[in-house]
Amino acid sequence: MDNHFCERCRHVSPRSISVEHTHTTPNGTLPSRFGYDHGTFEQLGDSAKTCPMCNMLLAALNSAPGMHKLKKGKEHRLLLSSDKYIKDHHIPRSVAGMTALVTNSNLRAYFHVFAEPGSPAALSGDITGRDIRNEPDSPQSLSRIQSWLGECIQGHPECGLVPLARASSESSPLVQEFPSRLIYIEAWSDGDHDEPASCILVPRSAAVHDQGRYIALSYCWGPLHQQLRTLKANLTDHMKSIPLETMPLTLRHAVVAARKLKICYLWIDALCIVQDDAADWNREAPQMGLIYQNAYCTIAAAGSSSSSSGLFHRRTVTGQIITLPYNRDGGSSNRNRNSSCSTSSAQTAVMHITPVTADIPALVQNTAWNSRGWVLQERNLSRRIILFTTGQTFFECGRRSLAEDGRALAGYQHKRLGSGDIHQGDDWAWCGLVADYTARALTCAEDKLFAVAGLAANMGARQASNRRFCAGIGVDALGLHLMWRSEKGGMRKPVLSEGRELEAEGLFQVQVQADGTRTWKRAPSWSWAALEGPVIWEPSALEARVVCELGLVGERDVVHLAPDDVRLREAQLTFRGLVVEVSRSRRTLVDDGGGFNLEGQMVYVIDINSHPTCYALLGTDDEALGWAVFDEAESNPGPYVAAVISYNSDSDDQATSGGLESSANALILEMSEDSTYNRVGMGELSRLNKAKFSETTITLS
């Protein structure tokens, strides 16, 4: 431990960075503020030449991302604050992180504060941060994961078995149902040696051990040639043995992790679903949401981009680590007032501080794994999920998110479906999930509705919701769910995946495009699932007042149809309300340069003057009536029908009596050969005139 710390750094302690301090200047006493005042930023530059901690603070602040801005003529003081603020000075601080900020500037730096288990700083409860082990599968790392799981199982009733599990009688406990197939992990039985010996694919009826507990794996497949898959040809062999050496590294690591966590059953999609059996896949795929939801926990290979990369990535410490004397109250003494934590060796009474070089956005959010479409439901529906990344391991459950380094990620808390009510309501929650989902990637376009089937089923099963869905659209709030817009423009029809062409003619409506690609009808035109590309809902849609009648034709027969059901693609809606004939401008608003003088009536996420597929809507006299974002990049000038769905919050019934100040949200529809209408866009009519509208009933395909 370096003893050449400046006077200010010697006073850094769990308490000094966790309470309010009153700062006195020559001009008087300033209001108290949270955090330890380390002096001015200018003083830090001088003390960094001799003090190792000041040197670390300065280096971290100077390397903070973004352009550094310090307000001129203002004082720039350096404040060090912990991630815990506790008014009572006599209870443990529970510090795991520290923020360094410079007042009157945008300079921020973040640090990990940790202590060794069993040290006075750890035993006192003041320092809850822990060192990150080099090996994520070390006994210490696995012990930490087991403690997370144990605390959740014992203390989080909201993370218990879901109502979809079965009970043998009203008085018996819930008995968890296994998936159709599982991988049974056999282990050597020679005392303490608990390494997996071999694996066997077993049917549900043969999975009789472990009280229904199994682990599910969430991972990126990567190139198909790297995969070990269960196929019709090797199904019998896999039910006899799956040698570990034949598995890609990620799958092999998952087997090891499951066994070390004392769970002998594992579910992996590539092995537990017969991949070249369409009937088996179509039967199992809609159940994947339940499989992850009912798993004891999910293991996520968040740090890997393919099945060959593995779960366990060795960590290397690259940042500077400063070891400070642990002094609970702050000051230059090493004395510890907590007698239960006293030690005869003053050298062990220390705490460590190091810059945070990569946090959860970089290690989890911005990864190839998290960009997968399937991961949205796998992560949202898992009761507990262990995220193995390249930097450290994270844990999420219905109540909290934790990092291996001991930090409680309260500011990050993953928005798991069902972990808390969204005050805007379940319909808006679903719109948010769809916006997230459509921005993700799917290897097979045919999976579009399969990969959210579990989320839809979960939403429908929630006691306060009971929502019903058709092609990903909420049937009970059609006026909101139909108001999706293309976020970036250029949406496109789905292309048949390789190997699906032979069965295409019988199952899909195939169209051969000019470039030779074979597209198909995946969902009705009014569903976001009909096209590829990210969609959003404007927040104003929540307050909009629906003024039309909308209904699902044959609702009882088509609600909750399986994604592979041909009838789903032919589902129709009826609309009764106000319509007006429109055409679109020849050029987009961005190309027009404001010539139509159109301004949105609300505050929008989408900038209509820069969106690549936003056009002016023209009436029969070529007067601009409003604007619309067209779903696909290629569209003809019209004619179209604008069907009024709702009035915005500043609108009322005067919108039909000639008022020009109100605005309406409208679907842009194009008539097809069978006299039904297909959706082509979504827009706003801001110049309304009753004489130009008619009331009618039309059918949307």
TATA-V279335 format. One record per residue. N is the residue number from 0. RES is the residue in one letter. PHI is phi as a letter, one per 20 degrees, with the letter a starting at -180 (NA if undefined). PSI is psi as a letter, one per 40 degrees, with the letter a starting at -180 (none if undefined). D_LAST is the distance of its C-alpha to the last C-alpha in Angstrom with 2 decimals. Layout:
n: {N & N}
res: {RES & RES}
phi: {PHI & PHI}
psi: {PSI & PSI}
d_last: {D_LAST & D_LAST}
This chain:
n: {0 & 1 & 2 & 3 & 4 & 5 & 6 & 7 & 8 & 9 & 10 & 11 & 12 & 13 & 14 & 15 & 16 & 17 & 18 & 19 & 20 & 21 & 22 & 23 & 24 & 25 & 26 & 27 & 28 & 29 & 30 & 31 & 32 & 33 & 34 & 35 & 36 & 37 & 38 & 39 & 40 & 41 & 42 & 43 & 44 & 45 & 46 & 47 & 48 & 49 & 50 & 51 & 52 & 53 & 54 & 55 & 56 & 57 & 58 & 59 & 60 & 61 & 62 & 63 & 64 & 65 & 66 & 67 & 68 & 69 & 70 & 71 & 72 & 73 & 74 & 75 & 76 & 77 & 78 & 79 & 80 & 81 & 82 & 83 & 84 & 85 & 86 & 87 & 88 & 89 & 90 & 91 & 92 & 93 & 94 & 95 & 96 & 97 & 98 & 99 & 100 & 101 & 102 & 103 & 104 & 105 & 106 & 107 & 108 & 109 & 110 & 111 & 112 & 113 & 114 & 115 & 116 & 117 & 118 & 119 & 120 & 121 & 122 & 123 & 124 & 125 & 126 & 127 & 128 & 129 & 130 & 131 & 132 & 133 & 134 & 135 & 136 & 137 & 138 & 139 & 140 & 141 & 142 & 143 & 144 & 145 & 146 & 147 & 148 & 149 & 150 & 151 & 152 & 153 & 154 & 155 & 156 & 157 & 158 & 159 & 160 & 161 & 162 & 163 & 164 & 165 & 166 & 167 & 168 & 169 & 170 & 171 & 172 & 173 & 174 & 175 & 176 & 177 & 178 & 179 & 180 & 181 & 182 & 183 & 184 & 185 & 186 & 187 & 188 & 189 & 190 & 191 & 192 & 193 & 194 & 195 & 196 & 197 & 198 & 199 & 200 & 201 & 202 & 203 & 204 & 205 & 206 & 207 & 208 & 209 & 210 & 211 & 212 & 213 & 214 & 215 & 216 & 217 & 218 & 219 & 220 & 221 & 222 & 223 & 224 & 225 & 226 & 227 & 228 & 229 & 230 & 231 & 232 & 233 & 234 & 235 & 236 & 237 & 238 & 239 & 240 & 241 & 242 & 243 & 244 & 245 & 246 & 247 & 248 & 249 & 250 & 251 & 252 & 253 & 254 & 255 & 256 & 257 & 258 & 259 & 260 & 261 & 262 & 263 & 264 & 265 & 266 & 267 & 268 & 269 & 270 & 271 & 272 & 273 & 274 & 275 & 276 & 277 & 278 & 279 & 280 & 281 & 282 & 283 & 284 & 285 & 286 & 287 & 288 & 289 & 290 & 291 & 292 & 293 & 294 & 295 & 296 & 297 & 298 & 299 & 300 & 301 & 302 & 303 & 304 & 305 & 306 & 307 & 308 & 309 & 310 & 311 & 312 & 313 & 314 & 315 & 316 & 317 & 318 & 319 & 320 & 321 & 322 & 323 & 324 & 325 & 326 & 327 & 328 & 329 & 330 & 331 & 332 & 333 & 334 & 335 & 336 & 337 & 338 & 339 & 340 & 341 & 342 & 343 & 344 & 345 & 346 & 347 & 348 & 349 & 350 & 351 & 352 & 353 & 354 & 355 & 356 & 357 & 358 & 359 & 360 & 361 & 362 & 363 & 364 & 365 & 366 & 367 & 368 & 369 & 370 & 371 & 372 & 373 & 374 & 375 & 376 & 377 & 378 & 379 & 380 & 381 & 382 & 383 & 384 & 385 & 386 & 387 & 388 & 389 & 390 & 391 & 392 & 393 & 394 & 395 & 396 & 397 & 398 & 399 & 400 & 401 & 402 & 403 & 404 & 405 & 406 & 407 & 408 & 409 & 410 & 411 & 412 & 413 & 414 & 415 & 416 & 417 & 418 & 419 & 420 & 421 & 422 & 423 & 424 & 425 & 426 & 427 & 428 & 429 & 430 & 431 & 432 & 433 & 434 & 435 & 436 & 437 & 438 & 439 & 440 & 441 & 442 & 443 & 444 & 445 & 446 & 447 & 448 & 449 & 450 & 451 & 452 & 453 & 454 & 455 & 456 & 457 & 458 & 459 & 460 & 461 & 462 & 463 & 464 & 465 & 466 & 467 & 468 & 469 & 470 & 471 & 472 & 473 & 474 & 475 & 476 & 477 & 478 & 479 & 480 & 481 & 482 & 483 & 484 & 485 & 486 & 487 & 488 & 489 & 490 & 491 & 492 & 493 & 494 & 495 & 496 & 497 & 498 & 499 & 500 & 501 & 502 & 503 & 504 & 505 & 506 & 507 & 508 & 509 & 510 & 511 & 512 & 513 & 514 & 515 & 516 & 517 & 518 & 519 & 520 & 521 & 522 & 523 & 524 & 525 & 526 & 527 & 528 & 529 & 530 & 531 & 532 & 533 & 534 & 535 & 536 & 537 & 538 & 539 & 540 & 541 & 542 & 543 & 544 & 545 & 546 & 547 & 548 & 549 & 550 & 551 & 552 & 553 & 554 & 555 & 556 & 557 & 558 & 559 & 560 & 561 & 562 & 563 & 564 & 565 & 566 & 567 & 568 & 569 & 570 & 571 & 572 & 573 & 574 & 575 & 576 & 577 & 578 & 579 & 580 & 581 & 582 & 583 & 584 & 585 & 586 & 587 & 588 & 589 & 590 & 591 & 592 & 593 & 594 & 595 & 596 & 597 & 598 & 599 & 600 & 601 & 602 & 603 & 604 & 605 & 606 & 607 & 608 & 609 & 610 & 611 & 612 & 613 & 614 & 615 & 616 & 617 & 618 & 619 & 620 & 621 & 622 & 623 & 624 & 625 & 626 & 627 & 628 & 629 & 630 & 631 & 632 & 633 & 634 & 635 & 636 & 637 & 638 & 639 & 640 & 641 & 642 & 643 & 644 & 645 & 646 & 647 & 648 & 649 & 650 & 651 & 652 & 653 & 654 & 655 & 656 & 657 & 658 & 659 & 660 & 661 & 662 & 663 & 664 & 665 & 666 & 667 & 668 & 669 & 670 & 671 & 672 & 673 & 674 & 675 & 676 & 677 & 678 & 679 & 680 & 681 & 682 & 683 & 684 & 685 & 686 & 687 & 688 & 689 & 690 & 691 & 692 & 693 & 694 & 695 & 696 & 697 & 698 & 699 & 700}
res: {M & D & N & H & F & C & E & R & C & R & H & V & S & P & R & S & I & S & V & E & H & T & H & T & T & P & N & G & T & L & P & S & R & F & G & Y & D & H & G & T & F & E & Q & L & G & D & S & A & K & T & C & P & M & C & N & M & L & L & A & A & L & N & S & A & P & G & M & H & K & L & K & K & G & K & E & H & R & L & L & L & S & S & D & K & Y & I & K & D & H & H & I & P & R & S & V & A & G & M & T & A & L & V & T & N & S & N & L & R & A & Y & F & H & V & F & A & E & P & G & S & P & A & A & L & S & G & D & I & T & G & R & D & I & R & N & E & P & D & S & P & Q & S & L & S & R & I & Q & S & W & L & G & E & C & I & Q & G & H & P & E & C & G & L & V & P & L & A & R & A & S & S & E & S & S & P & L & V & Q & E & F & P & S & R & L & I & Y & I & E & A & W & S & D & G & D & H & D & E & P & A & S & C & I & L & V & P & R & S & A & A & V & H & D & Q & G & R & Y & I & A & L & S & Y & C & W & G & P & L & H & Q & Q & L & R & T & L & K & A & N & L & T & D & H & M & K & S & I & P & L & E & T & M & P & L & T & L & R & H & A & V & V & A & A & R & K & L & K & I & C & Y & L & W & I & D & A & L & C & I & V & Q & D & D & A & A & D & W & N & R & E & A & P & Q & M & G & L & I & Y & Q & N & A & Y & C & T & I & A & A & A & G & S & S & S & S & S & S & G & L & F & H & R & R & T & V & T & G & Q & I & I & T & L & P & Y & N & R & D & G & G & S & S & N & R & N & R & N & S & S & C & S & T & S & S & A & Q & T & A & V & M & H & I & T & P & V & T & A & D & I & P & A & L & V & Q & N & T & A & W & N & S & R & G & W & V & L & Q & E & R & N & L & S & R & R & I & I & L & F & T & T & G & Q & T & F & F & E & C & G & R & R & S & L & A & E & D & G & R & A & L & A & G & Y & Q & H & K & R & L & G & S & G & D & I & H & Q & G & D & D & W & A & W & C & G & L & V & A & D & Y & T & A & R & A & L & T & C & A & E & D & K & L & F & A & V & A & G & L & A & A & N & M & G & A & R & Q & A & S & N & R & R & F & C & A & G & I & G & V & D & A & L & G & L & H & L & M & W & R & S & E & K & G & G & M & R & K & P & V & L & S & E & G & R & E & L & E & A & E & G & L & F & Q & V & Q & V & Q & A & D & G & T & R & T & W & K & R & A & P & S & W & S & W & A & A & L & E & G & P & V & I & W & E & P & S & A & L & E & A & R & V & V & C & E & L & G & L & V & G & E & R & D & V & V & H & L & A & P & D & D & V & R & L & R & E & A & Q & L & T & F & R & G & L & V & V & E & V & S & R & S & R & R & T & L & V & D & D & G & G & G & F & N & L & E & G & Q & M & V & Y & V & I & D & I & N & S & H & P & T & C & Y & A & L & L & G & T & D & D & E & A & L & G & W & A & V & F & D & E & A & E & S & N & P & G & P & Y & V & A & A & V & I & S & Y & N & S & D & S & D & D & Q & A & T & S & G & G & L & E & S & S & A & N & A & L & I & L & E & M & S & E & D & S & T & Y & N & R & V & G & M & G & E & L & S & R & L & N & K & A & K & F & S & E & T & T & I & T & L & S}
phi: {NA & f & e & e & e & f & f & f & f & f & e & f & b & g & f & f & e & c & c & e & c & e & d & d & d & g & e & p & e & e & g & f & b & f & o & e & e & e & o & e & f & f & f & f & f & f & f & f & f & c & d & f & f & f & f & f & f & f & f & f & f & f & e & f & f & n & e & f & c & d & f & f & m & d & e & d & e & e & d & d & c & e & e & c & c & c & f & f & f & d & d & g & f & l & e & c & b & b & d & d & c & d & f & l & b & d & f & b & b & c & c & e & d & b & b & f & g & n & f & g & f & f & f & f & n & f & d & d & f & c & f & e & f & f & d & f & d & f & g & f & f & f & f & f & f & f & f & g & f & f & f & f & f & e & d & d & f & f & e & f & g & e & f & f & f & d & c & f & b & f & e & e & f & f & d & f & e & f & f & g & c & b & e & e & d & e & c & f & d & d & m & f & f & c & f & f & d & a & c & c & e & c & f & g & f & e & e & d & e & m & l & m & e & b & d & d & d & d & a & e & f & n & g & f & f & e & e & d & c & e & c & g & f & d & g & f & f & f & e & d & a & c & f & f & f & e & e & g & g & f & f & f & f & f & f & f & f & f & f & f & e & m & d & d & d & c & d & c & g & f & d & e & c & f & f & d & d & g & f & f & f & f & f & e & g & f & e & f & g & f & f & f & f & e & f & g & a & d & d & d & e & f & e & c & d & b & f & e & e & n & e & e & d & f & e & c & e & d & e & f & d & d & d & d & f & e & c & g & e & n & p & e & e & e & f & d & f & e & f & f & d & f & b & e & d & f & f & e & e & c & c & d & c & b & f & e & e & b & d & f & g & f & e & c & f & e & d & f & g & f & e & f & f & f & f & g & f & f & f & f & e & f & f & b & c & d & d & e & d & f & d & a & d & d & c & c & b & f & d & b & c & c & d & g & f & n & f & e & e & f & f & e & i & g & e & f & f & n & f & r & f & e & f & f & o & f & f & f & f & f & g & f & f & f & g & f & f & f & e & e & d & c & f & d & f & f & e & g & e & f & f & c & f & f & f & f & f & f & f & f & e & f & g & e & d & l & f & d & c & c & l & n & d & f & f & e & b & g & g & e & f & f & e & f & c & f & f & d & n & m & f & b & f & f & d & f & f & g & n & e & f & f & e & f & f & e & d & c & e & e & c & e & e & g & e & n & f & d & d & b & e & e & b & g & f & e & e & f & f & f & c & e & p & f & c & b & d & f & g & f & f & f & e & f & d & f & c & c & d & c & b & e & f & m & g & f & e & d & f & m & f & f & g & e & f & g & f & f & f & d & f & c & d & d & c & c & r & e & c & b & f & c & c & d & f & f & d & f & f & f & f & f & m & n & f & e & l & e & c & f & e & c & e & d & f & e & e & f & e & c & f & f & c & e & c & f & e & d & f & f & e & m & f & f & e & r & b & b & e & e & f & e & f & e & b & e & f & p & e & c & d & e & d & f & e & b & d & f & f & e & d & b & f & f & f & d & d & o & f & d & e & e & c & c & e & c & f & e & c & c & f & d & f & e & m & e & d & d & f & c & a & b & b & c & d & d & c & d & b & g & f & e & d & c & d & b & d & c & d & d & d}
psi: {h & h & e & f & i & i & d & d & d & e & e & h & i & d & d & d & e & e & i & i & i & h & h & h & i & d & e & a & h & i & i & i & i & h & i & h & h & e & a & i & d & d & d & d & d & d & d & e & d & d & h & d & d & d & d & d & d & d & d & d & d & d & e & i & i & i & h & h & h & h & h & i & e & i & h & g & i & h & h & h & i & i & e & h & h & h & d & h & e & e & i & i & d & f & h & e & i & h & h & h & i & h & i & f & i & e & h & i & i & i & i & h & h & i & i & i & h & e & i & d & d & d & d & e & e & d & h & e & i & i & i & h & i & d & h & e & e & i & d & d & d & d & d & d & d & d & d & d & d & d & d & d & d & d & e & g & d & e & e & a & i & i & e & e & i & i & i & d & i & d & e & i & i & h & h & h & h & i & i & d & i & i & h & h & h & i & i & i & f & g & b & e & h & f & i & i & d & i & i & h & h & i & i & d & d & e & g & e & i & e & f & e & h & i & h & i & h & h & i & h & d & a & i & d & e & e & i & h & i & h & i & d & d & e & d & d & d & d & e & d & i & g & h & d & e & e & i & i & d & d & d & d & d & d & d & d & d & d & d & d & e & f & h & e & h & h & h & h & d & d & d & e & h & h & d & e & h & d & d & d & d & d & d & d & d & e & e & d & d & d & d & d & d & e & i & d & i & h & h & h & g & e & e & i & e & i & e & e & d & i & d & h & h & h & i & h & h & d & i & h & h & h & h & i & h & h & h & d & e & h & i & e & i & e & h & h & e & h & d & e & e & i & i & e & h & d & d & e & g & i & i & i & h & i & i & h & d & h & a & d & d & d & d & d & d & f & i & d & d & e & e & h & d & d & d & d & d & d & d & d & e & h & d & h & h & h & h & h & a & e & d & i & h & i & h & i & a & e & d & i & h & i & i & d & e & e & h & h & g & d & e & d & h & h & g & h & h & e & e & i & h & h & e & e & i & d & d & d & d & d & d & d & d & d & d & d & d & e & e & i & i & h & d & h & d & e & e & d & d & d & e & e & d & d & d & d & d & d & d & d & e & h & d & e & c & f & i & i & i & h & f & e & h & h & d & e & f & d & d & d & d & e & f & i & i & h & d & e & i & f & i & i & i & i & h & h & i & h & e & e & d & d & e & d & d & d & d & i & g & h & h & h & i & d & e & e & i & h & i & i & h & d & i & i & d & e & i & d & e & d & i & h & i & i & i & i & h & h & d & e & d & d & e & i & h & h & e & i & h & h & i & h & h & f & d & d & d & e & h & f & i & i & d & e & h & d & d & d & d & e & i & i & i & i & h & h & a & h & i & i & h & i & i & i & i & d & i & i & d & d & d & d & f & e & d & e & f & h & h & i & e & i & h & i & d & h & h & d & e & e & h & e & f & h & i & i & h & h & a & d & e & e & h & h & e & a & i & i & h & i & d & i & d & h & i & i & e & a & i & i & h & h & h & h & d & i & i & i & d & e & i & a & e & e & d & e & f & e & i & e & e & i & i & i & h & h & h & h & i & h & h & i & d & e & e & i & i & h & h & e & a & h & a & h & h & e & g & i & h & d & d & e & i & i & h & i & h & i & h & h & none}
d_last: {72.66 & 73.51 & 75.84 & 75.68 & 73.15 & 73.62 & 74.48 & 70.97 & 69.34 & 71.92 & 70.63 & 67.02 & 66.36 & 63.62 & 64.92 & 65.54 & 61.96 & 60.48 & 62.21 & 62.58 & 65.49 & 67.36 & 68.12 & 71.41 & 72.07 & 75.16 & 73.44 & 72.94 & 70.63 & 66.88 & 64.31 & 63.70 & 60.82 & 59.30 & 60.62 & 63.86 & 65.24 & 66.33 & 67.80 & 66.55 & 64.40 & 67.31 & 69.66 & 67.30 & 67.87 & 71.61 & 71.54 & 69.13 & 72.09 & 73.94 & 71.57 & 69.11 & 66.61 & 66.65 & 66.12 & 63.01 & 61.64 & 62.22 & 60.69 & 57.51 & 57.16 & 57.80 & 55.18 & 52.46 & 49.28 & 48.60 & 51.04 & 53.87 & 54.66 & 57.76 & 58.31 & 61.53 & 64.29 & 62.91 & 64.34 & 62.47 & 63.27 & 62.08 & 60.73 & 60.22 & 58.06 & 56.89 & 53.54 & 55.24 & 56.80 & 59.13 & 61.59 & 63.93 & 66.30 & 67.45 & 64.29 & 62.80 & 60.81 & 58.25 & 57.87 & 55.80 & 54.77 & 56.32 & 55.04 & 57.30 & 56.42 & 58.33 & 58.34 & 57.35 & 55.44 & 52.27 & 54.29 & 53.19 & 54.03 & 53.26 & 55.60 & 55.74 & 58.71 & 59.82 & 62.80 & 63.87 & 63.41 & 66.72 & 67.95 & 69.19 & 66.24 & 63.79 & 65.79 & 66.12 & 62.35 & 62.70 & 61.01 & 57.96 & 56.84 & 57.61 & 58.15 & 55.41 & 56.76 & 56.67 & 55.28 & 52.10 & 53.11 & 56.66 & 58.05 & 57.97 & 54.29 & 53.32 & 55.46 & 53.58 & 50.21 & 51.67 & 52.89 & 49.42 & 47.96 & 50.85 & 50.60 & 46.88 & 47.35 & 50.35 & 49.39 & 45.61 & 44.34 & 40.86 & 40.74 & 41.61 & 39.73 & 36.29 & 35.70 & 33.68 & 37.05 & 38.89 & 42.28 & 44.71 & 45.88 & 45.63 & 48.83 & 48.20 & 46.80 & 43.29 & 43.26 & 40.82 & 38.75 & 38.96 & 36.09 & 36.05 & 38.40 & 40.71 & 43.36 & 46.78 & 49.26 & 52.82 & 55.60 & 59.24 & 61.41 & 64.50 & 64.94 & 63.47 & 61.73 & 58.08 & 56.39 & 53.68 & 55.12 & 52.15 & 48.64 & 47.17 & 43.60 & 43.74 & 41.37 & 40.76 & 43.39 & 46.03 & 45.37 & 47.89 & 49.56 & 49.00 & 47.61 & 44.02 & 44.31 & 42.65 & 41.69 & 38.34 & 38.25 & 35.80 & 36.36 & 35.19 & 35.27 & 36.13 & 36.69 & 35.90 & 39.44 & 40.91 & 39.20 & 40.79 & 38.10 & 38.22 & 37.23 & 37.74 & 40.97 & 42.54 & 41.20 & 44.51 & 46.52 & 44.69 & 45.45 & 49.08 & 49.29 & 47.45 & 50.27 & 49.95 & 51.10 & 48.04 & 45.65 & 44.44 & 46.30 & 43.58 & 43.23 & 47.02 & 47.48 & 44.95 & 47.10 & 50.20 & 48.70 & 47.52 & 50.96 & 52.77 & 50.74 & 52.00 & 48.62 & 48.70 & 45.01 & 42.44 & 38.73 & 37.51 & 34.08 & 35.45 & 38.11 & 36.69 & 33.50 & 34.01 & 32.24 & 31.91 & 30.86 & 27.05 & 27.43 & 29.78 & 27.69 & 24.49 & 26.74 & 28.57 & 26.07 & 24.32 & 27.92 & 28.99 & 28.52 & 30.91 & 33.24 & 33.81 & 33.89 & 36.55 & 38.64 & 42.14 & 41.22 & 39.18 & 41.02 & 39.22 & 40.45 & 39.50 & 42.14 & 41.08 & 38.60 & 38.91 & 40.25 & 43.56 & 44.38 & 45.38 & 45.35 & 48.88 & 49.55 & 53.17 & 53.60 & 56.27 & 57.70 & 57.88 & 58.47 & 61.87 & 62.89 & 65.38 & 67.44 & 68.74 & 71.21 & 69.46 & 70.87 & 68.97 & 70.19 & 70.56 & 73.85 & 75.99 & 77.12 & 75.63 & 76.58 & 73.90 & 74.35 & 72.40 & 75.20 & 72.90 & 71.69 & 75.09 & 76.21 & 79.52 & 77.99 & 77.07 & 75.34 & 72.56 & 71.69 & 69.17 & 65.54 & 63.51 & 61.23 & 59.05 & 56.30 & 52.67 & 51.49 & 47.96 & 45.97 & 42.79 & 40.41 & 42.05 & 42.67 & 39.38 & 36.67 & 37.04 & 37.20 & 35.35 & 34.94 & 33.25 & 30.80 & 29.25 & 25.84 & 27.19 & 30.13 & 28.24 & 27.85 & 31.16 & 33.01 & 31.37 & 31.72 & 35.18 & 37.81 & 40.33 & 39.91 & 42.72 & 41.91 & 44.28 & 44.35 & 46.78 & 48.74 & 48.85 & 47.10 & 44.88 & 43.94 & 41.05 & 40.49 & 38.97 & 41.96 & 43.17 & 43.15 & 46.45 & 47.96 & 50.64 & 52.95 & 53.02 & 50.91 & 48.57 & 45.48 & 44.84 & 43.47 & 40.97 & 39.91 & 36.68 & 33.91 & 33.29 & 30.59 & 32.59 & 35.82 & 35.71 & 33.61 & 31.79 & 32.79 & 29.47 & 27.93 & 25.90 & 22.55 & 24.10 & 25.69 & 22.40 & 21.16 & 24.47 & 24.12 & 20.74 & 22.36 & 25.27 & 23.34 & 21.18 & 24.50 & 25.88 & 26.09 & 24.92 & 26.69 & 23.92 & 20.31 & 19.46 & 21.10 & 18.67 & 17.60 & 20.84 & 22.96 & 21.84 & 21.47 & 25.03 & 24.56 & 21.69 & 23.89 & 26.83 & 25.17 & 24.13 & 27.70 & 29.45 & 31.41 & 30.66 & 26.94 & 25.38 & 21.96 & 18.93 & 16.16 & 12.80 & 12.00 & 14.75 & 13.60 & 16.18 & 15.01 & 18.31 & 18.08 & 14.53 & 16.24 & 18.00 & 15.72 & 12.95 & 15.86 & 16.31 & 17.68 & 18.75 & 22.38 & 23.96 & 21.54 & 20.93 & 18.14 & 17.31 & 15.20 & 16.97 & 19.81 & 20.87 & 24.04 & 27.31 & 27.95 & 24.39 & 24.20 & 25.95 & 23.43 & 20.40 & 19.99 & 19.72 & 17.50 & 15.27 & 13.49 & 16.31 & 16.82 & 20.37 & 20.77 & 23.82 & 25.81 & 25.31 & 23.17 & 20.67 & 17.29 & 14.55 & 11.04 & 12.07 & 9.21 & 5.57 & 6.08 & 7.10 & 9.67 & 12.97 & 13.24 & 10.93 & 14.00 & 17.77 & 19.88 & 21.20 & 19.47 & 21.29 & 21.19 & 23.78 & 26.39 & 26.12 & 22.72 & 24.86 & 26.78 & 24.07 & 23.82 & 20.44 & 20.67 & 17.41 & 16.10 & 13.09 & 12.28 & 10.53 & 10.17 & 13.03 & 14.00 & 17.25 & 15.99 & 13.37 & 15.27 & 17.33 & 16.10 & 18.05 & 16.63 & 17.47 & 15.79 & 13.53 & 11.66 & 10.65 & 8.57 & 6.63 & 6.54 & 4.78 & 6.74 & 9.09 & 11.09 & 14.59 & 16.92 & 18.44 & 16.91 & 18.91 & 18.63 & 19.52 & 20.26 & 21.34 & 24.94 & 26.29 & 27.57 & 26.52 & 28.49 & 30.64 & 31.59 & 32.11 & 34.74 & 34.04 & 34.36 & 31.65 & 33.50 & 30.42 & 31.09 & 28.76 & 29.63 & 29.50 & 30.82 & 28.16 & 28.02 & 26.47 & 28.93 & 27.07 & 30.08 & 30.02 & 26.40 & 25.71 & 22.25 & 22.97 & 23.28 & 24.51 & 22.25 & 24.13 & 24.28 & 25.15 & 28.75 & 28.09 & 29.00 & 27.51 & 25.39 & 24.46 & 22.91 & 19.77 & 19.36 & 16.99 & 15.41 & 16.69 & 20.23 & 19.51 & 17.79 & 18.95 & 20.58 & 17.96 & 17.62 & 14.89 & 14.20 & 15.39 & 14.16 & 17.05 & 16.44 & 20.11 & 23.63 & 25.71 & 28.90 & 31.03 & 28.97 & 29.50 & 28.84 & 30.95 & 27.99 & 27.23 & 30.89 & 31.53 & 32.29 & 31.79 & 32.42 & 29.28 & 26.01 & 22.41 & 19.51 & 16.41 & 12.94 & 13.00 & 10.12 & 10.35 & 9.80 & 8.94 & 11.39 & 9.88 & 9.88 & 6.28 & 5.96 & 5.56 & 7.96 & 11.34 & 13.83 & 15.59 & 18.79 & 21.57 & 22.84 & 26.57 & 27.95 & 26.70 & 28.01 & 27.13 & 27.92 & 25.08 & 22.32 & 20.96 & 19.40 & 16.45 & 13.52 & 10.00 & 6.59 & 3.81 & 0.00}
